[in-house]
Amino acid sequence: ILEFNEAAEAVFGYTRQEAVGGQMADLIVPPHLRDEHLAGMQRFLDTKEPHLVGKGRIEIVAMRKSGEEFPVELAIGQADDPGGTIFISYLRDITKRLQSESDLKQARDDALQAERAKSNFLAVMSHEMRTPLNGILGVLDMLKTTSLSPQQERYAKIATSSSEILLEQVNEALDITRIETGQLQFTAQDFALTDLMEG
């Protein structure tokens, strides 16, 4: 390491005096990546062909002085001087950014799961409500076949009308949940658009 600025001190925890002159592999490369790093450096020394230099920003894992590993965004450039090739690294700690992305994904997944749970709940409730409603309508139909006073007939009609309205609303709620869950199947039907418009 030939230079180590204040931003690098803040990110990695080393002072400039501690870092300059040290080996990058020992200071900021995690142990499980050191062999790969050293092999890449040796490959460059042998072939002079860079693999990461000038390739834009890449995401890798680095290590702080404390031993903590953390994600970084890295861009590497190179320059030549009388002493040989110098690599210039521009590095940014992206821990917070990745955490924010993870939180957003989790929030999205939670929202989708809640929406599915709501749709499933409505579908189940719609089915459960239709059964007793159909039972009420059936009993009212049978009741109408018996001898009823005019007042009783009026009550039966009101109860029937109210039950039919409620059943229609339940069916609409069920259709909506079927659409949301992809369970509603549409049947293709042939029709003449001109007849429809004229009608």
SULURCOR-V540586 format. One line per field, one symbol per residue. ss: DSSP state (@ for helix, = for strand, . for the rest). phi: phi as a letter, one per 40 degrees, with the letter a starting at -180 (. if undefined). A space follows every 10 residues. Layout:
# SULURCOR-V540586
ss = ???
phi = ???
This chain:
# SULURCOR-V540586
ss = .....@@@@@ @@...@@@@. ...@@@@... @@@@@@@@@@ @@@@@@@... .......=== ===.....== ========== =..======= ===.@@@@@@ @@@@@@@@@@ @@@@@@@@@@ @@@@@@@@@@ @@@@@@@@@@ @@@@.....@ @@@@@@@@@@ @@@@@@@@@@ @@@@@@@@@@ @......... ..@@@@@@.
phi = .caacccccc ccgccdcccc gccddccbcd dcbccccccc ccccccbgbc bbcgcgcbbb bbbcdcgcca cbbbbbbaab bdchcbcbbb bbcbdccccc cccccccccc cccccccccc cccccccccc cccccccccc cccccccbcd cccccccccc cccccccccc cccccccccc cgccbbbcbc acccccccc
